Amino acid sequence: MCDLLSQLLSGGPADTAEVSADVCSGCCRSFLPTVRDWNPVIASRVWSCAEQMLSASNDQQPDHDHWMQLMMQAERCLPPVLPDEEDLPLTSTGASDPDGSRTIEDIVSVLPLPSQRVGRVTQWAVGVTTAPRRAATLLPCLQSLIAAGWAEPHLFIDGAVDLPAPYTELPRTYRQPAIGARQSYYLAVVELLQRHPEADAVMLVQDDAYWPGSLPVREYLEQALWPGDVPGLVSGWCCTDDTCDVAGWHHRKTPWKFGAVVFIFSRDAAERFVHDSAMKTACDSRTDNPSGGLSMLIGDWAARCEVPVYFPTPSLVQHLGDVSTIWEHSRAVGVRRASRFLGDEVLESRPP
């Protein structure tokens, strides 16, 4: 019996804190976990239990948000699987397709443009939020983002982060001491709006998003935005649970939950976001949970303010923060992994 798991998973299945000798030994070989700082073995067990509880519940049950928060915290403590070196983008100069072999039509062939679109995006304000991680993901994130078409994203650095050598000259904002994911995100939207008064779209990317850098994603989005009849909020990310049978852009009918990996705000939506009093309060660094539940917070705001949310299947990005297997006897972590990724499907659709 693990005392820490008993404390963390109170209310879960009766055997949830029982661990084998192998699991206990693996935990002891890692760093010493605490209630707030979990090693990968503890995080894996918490994630598995939370997923089990969520699968047996629904949105209306009183403990649903509790288990969702535990699952999201567990994912933040799990080590990422980084792409293989040969899978990294070929360039970091801002060119989306260095050899000219990939076109928008390649993307459209697997992710059709929305049947109904309104407005047009020609000017971008792009930021990347980053914070200290045990396994850094910022380098592949920036490599792939720049190769996909955004040459000079603004870095919003919450805490002590070592910038990868090729990108130390990117524009950046430091927050020392760290203020937490919620307020860092909120202030990033505020700053992007002020720095880029001409921007039609405000895009915030978390530092564990991986783009198909060999594809002209920026050019594609400038044709695809905005889906529907009102410019609103678009996720570039689609997790396994949200994946649809039919490829294309889909309107989220219930509040967004799984991941703020990439959000693109119309300018009007971004301004409504930063001026919303409830959002200001929720993102205050003095709240009890300054880093938790960001994606659900944004989803609740969009639902309350009737801001339409659209997402793609396949996903424009893959989530480096997810892993396939964490422990020999645990389930794969997949609830926030993209089971369909644009980069994979374009490659599969192209003749050799």
N, C-alpha and C positions, 0 to 999 in steps of 0.2 A: 504494500500500500504506500502510495506517495502522498505525503502530507501536503506538499505544494499543490498537486493536482486536486486533492480533496478540497482545498481552500478555493482554488480558481474555479472549479467546476461544480460547486454546490448547486443542487437542483437538477443535476444531470443524472444519467443512469447510475444504478447502484454500484456497478463495477467499474465506473469510469476512472477511478484512481488506482486501480489494480494494474501493476506493471510487471513484466517479466524481468528476470535477472539480466537478460541481454539489454533490455531497454534501460534499466537502472544503470548498468555499466556504461552504456553509451552516453547517458546524461552526465555521469561522473567524469567522463573523459572530456566533456565540453566545459565551458565556463560555468561557474556557480550561478544558477538561476535564482531570481527573487520574484516577488509578487508583481513587480513592475518591469523587470528585465528578464525575458525568457530566452533560454538557449533553444536551438532548433528542435531538440527532442521534445521539450515541454511544449513548444509552439505547435509541433506536429500533432501531439495528443490533444491539445486544446482545440485545434482546427477540426480534427476528426469528430470530436464530441459535439462541437458547435454545429457542424454540418449535419450530424445525426439529429440533433434537436430541431434545427430549422426545417429539415425534411419532413419532420413529423408535426410541424406547426404551420400556422399561417400568419399573415400580416397583422391580424386583429388580436392575436393572443398577447397577454401582457408581458411575457418574457421574450417575445420575438426580438425586440431591439437589443436586449441584453446579450443574446446569443450572437446576433449580428455583429455587435461591437467586439465580442471576444474573437470571432472569426477574423475580423479585419485586423485586430491587433496581432493575432497569430501570424497572419500573412506578412505583416511588417517585420516580424522577427525571423522569418524564414529566409535562408540564403537564396539568391537568385541563380538561375542557370543562364550564363551569358552565351551569346551566339558564338559559334566557332569563328576563328580568325578569318577563314575564307568566306564567311557569310557577311562580313562587315562591308559597308558601302565602299565603293572604289575611290571615292573622292570626298574631300572635306572642304572644297572650295566654293560650294554653293551651286555647282552645276548639278542638275537633277538627273542627267543622263549623259555621262561623259562620252559614250561611244555612239550616241544617237540611235540606238537600236530599240529603245522602248518609247512608246508614245502614249498619249491619253487613250487612244483606242484600245491599247492593251489592258488598261484599267477598266474601261467601259465594258469590255468583253466579259468581265467577271463581276463587276460592280456597276450596273447600269445607272445612268444619271436619273435623278428623280423625275417622275412623270409630270409633276407640278413643281415649279420653282418660282421664286419671287425675288426681286432685287438683284444686286450684283456685287461681288467683292473684287476690288482692285487694289486696296491698301490694307496691309496687315500690321497688327501689333502683336508680337509673339514673345512669350516669356517661358522660361523653364524654371520650375521651383525645385530646389535641391536642399538636402539636409544630410548630416553625417549618416553613413551606413557602414555596417561591418564589411559588406561586399559592395564595392563601388559599381554603379551602373551608369554614371554620368557620361563617361567617354563614349560608349556605343550609342547612348541616347543622342548626344550632340552630333556624332558622326552621321548617324542615319537621318536626323532631322535636317541638317544642313544639306546633305546630299539629296533629300527629297524636295528642296527648293527654297528653304528659309535660311538665308546666308548669315544673318546676324541676330540670333535670338538674344534677349536680355535675360541674364541669370539672376534669380532671386535666391540668395544663399542664406539659409536659416541655420546659423551656427558655424562651427569650424569645419569647412570642407576644403580639401586640397583640389584645386582645379587641374584638369588634365593639361599637360604642357601645350598642346596645339591651340588651346582655347583660353589662354590667360588674358588675351586682349579683348575678349568679348565684353560688351557693356554689362555691368553687374551692379547689384545692390546687396550689400552685406547687412545682416541683422545680427548684432552681437550685443548682449547674449541672445540666444535663440528665443523666439516668441511662440513657436508652435505652428503646426501646419495650417490651422484655420486662419489665424490672423495674417500669417505670411501670404497665404493665398489671396485673402481679401485685399491686403495692401498692394499685392502685385497687380490686381485688376485696376485698382485706383491709379497706380503709377503708370501703367500702360495707357490708360485713357488720357492721362495728363500729358504724357510724353508724345503721344501720337494722336493729336486732335483730328487728323485726316483719316484715321483708320476706319474701315467699314467692318472689320472683324477683329476681335480680341481673342487670341488663342493662348491658353495656358497648358503647358505640357509638364507632366511630372517626370522626374529624372530616371524613371525605370520604364519609359516608353521606347519601343524600338520600331523604327519606320522602315518600310521597304525602300531604301535609299536609291535603288537603281531605277525607280519609277518616278515620273513627274507628278507627284501627289499634289503639290501646290497648284499647278496648272489645272489639274483635274478638279480640285475643290473650287477653284475660281469659276468653273462652269457648273458645279453641282450645288453650290450655296445660292439661295437658301431653300431647302426642301419645304414643301407645303405652301400655304398662302400668307404666312406671316413670318418675317425673320425672327428667329428665336435662339435656341440653344442646341448645338449639335455636338454629339460625342463622336470623336474619332475612334473610339474604343467600343468593342462589343464582346462581352464575356460569353463563356459557354452557355450560361443559363439564359442569356438574351438572344442567342443565335436563332435566326429564323430559317425556315425551310427554303424560302424564296430569297435569292440574292437581290439586294437593292437597299434603298433607304426606307426606314420604318419609323413610324410615329410611336413613341412610348406612351402607352395609355395609362400606366400607373406610375407613381413617383420613382425616379431613378434611384438605384441602390448601389450597384456594384462598380465602384471605381470612378475616381476623378482623373483618370490617366491622361486623357486629352479632352478638354472642353473648348469649343469655339462659340463665343458669344457674339451675336450681332451687337452693333454699338448701342442700340437702344436697350437691349437686354443687359449689357454690361453696366450701363448707367443705372438701370433699375436695380440691379444687383447691389451696387455699392451704396445706393441711397435708401435701401430697405432697412428700416429700423430694427426689425427682428434679426436680420442678417448681421448688422453691426454688433448687436448685443451678443449673438452666438459666437462671433469671431473675436471677441475681446480676449486678449491674452490672459486675463485674470479669471476666466471661466474654469470650472473644475476639470474640463477635458479639452484643453486647447488644441490637441492634435487629432482627436478621435472623430469618426463619423462624418468626414468632410463630404463624401459623395452623397450620403443620405441628406445632409444638410442642404446641399445644392439642389438635390431632387425635391425636397420638401418646399424649398423656396420657389422653384419653377412651378410646382403644382399649385401652390397657394396663390401665386401671382399670374397664373394662367399663361405661362411662357411655354410654348410647345417645345418638346425635346425630341430630336431625331437621332438615329444611330444607324450605322451601316452593317450589313452582313454581306461579305466578310468584313472583319475588322480592319481598319486602316493601319493599326499598330498591334504589335505583340507586347505583352507585359513581362518585362524582365524580372519583375519581383515575384513571379510565380515559378514553381519548380515542378518537375514531374514526379519525383519520389524523394521524400525527406528521410524516411527511416525504413529499414528493410520490411517491417511488418505494418507500416501505416499506409493509408490510402493515398493516391496521388492528389495533390492539391490542384484543383481544376475549376472551382466555381468562378474564379476571376481570370482564368486563362482564356485566350481566344482560341476556340476550337477550329475556327476558320479565319485565316490570316491572308490579307490581300497579297502579300509578297509570295506566299506559297502557291496560291491559286493562279496567279499570273504565270509563274514559272511552269506550273503543271499544264497550263493551257497552251503554252508556246511549243511549236514543233522543235525538235532538236536541231 
